[in-house]
Amino acid sequence: MALSEDQRLDLVVAVLATYNYSLEKAWALKAQLKDVGLGNPKIVLGKDEGEVGNLMKKAGYIIAPRVVSLMEAINSGDLDPLAKHIASKKEKLFLDCLGKVKGFGPKSCKVAWELMKGN
């Protein structure tokens, strides 16, 4: 089961929220992140880090390398199991899977779980 666009955006918000940005501020950017295409791996991976940085800046934030790594993992299908782990409420499997992505440490994985478990 692939992740929905809303779930992908939750992951972007989670990685932003753990790097000197509050969850509230990162969450407030979700609509702008969607508007500039940062929830879509095809858009993000078609650009270099500078271009992704420009999209992030347009949305109100800059952290391009982590977003690129996240989109690579989503595009490759490595994070497809997250949707299943959410549906079956298997937090540890979710955290272990997401924790393999560059930029997702324990804190950002936990933030992602909290954001996504209700979707």
N, C-alpha and C positions, 0 to 999 in steps of 0.2 A: 504494500500500500504506500503510495507516494505521499509526500507532504503537500498540504494545500498551500496556496499562496499566503493565507493568513498565518498558518503555522510557520512558513519560511520567514515571514516578517517578524513573528515572535522571536525567532532565533536571532535575527539581526538586532532586534531591540535588546535581547539578553546580552549579546556580546558588547553592545554599546554601553549598557547599564553597569558593566563591571569595570570599565576603564575610565575612572574619574568623571563619571556622569551618573546622576541619580536615576533610578528606575523610572521615576515620575517624568523626568526630563526626556529620557530615551523613549518612553511610551508616548509622550506627546508628539514625537517625531514620526510615529508609525505611518500616518497618512501621507506625510511628505516623502517618506522612504518609498512607499508604494507608488506615489505619483511620478517619481524619477526612475522607477524600474528596479529598485534595489531588492525586491523580493523575487526577482526573476533571474535564475541562473543564466539563461540564454543571453540576456542583456548584459549582465555583469561580466560574464566570461568572454564576451566579445570585445571587452575593453581592457586596456592596460591599467596598472594601479593608479597612474596619474589621472586617467579618465574616471575611474571609480572614485578617486578622491574628489574630483570635481562634482560628481553626482552627490557624494556625501555632503560636500560643502553646500550644494544647492538645497539639500534637504535639511541642512543646519548642523552637520556633524562631520568630523574627519577621522576615519580609522580604516582606510581602504584595505590594507593587507589582510586583516582578519575577516573582512567581508568577502574578499576574493577566496580565501581558504574555505570559508563556510559554503560559498556557492559551488566551489569545486566538489566538496563533499556531497552537497545536495545533488548536483548534476550527475555525479558518478553513481548515485543510488546508495551510497554508503549510509545515508541518514534515513532511507525509506523505512527501516525498522522502527524509527521513533514513533510513527503514527500507530503502529501495532502496540508498542509499549505503553503509549498513552491510553489507548482503548482498553488494554488489559490491566491498567494501573500498576505497571511494573516499573517503579521508579528507579531501582538499581540498574536494571537493564538499559533504561533510557539514559541515565547518567553515564554509564560505562560506554555506551555507543557514542554519545555526543562528546565525551571527554577525549576521544581520539582525534578530534578536529583541532588544528592549530588555533589558538586564541580562546579555547574553551577549557578553562580550569574548573575546579570544583565550584567556585562561586557562580560563574556564568552558567554552568550546567544546572545548578540548583535554581537560578533565576529563570532559566528556560523552562524547567519542569513546572515551576509555579505559574508561569504565564500560560503554558500550553495544556496543563492537565484538565482545565475546565473547557477547552475548545472541543 
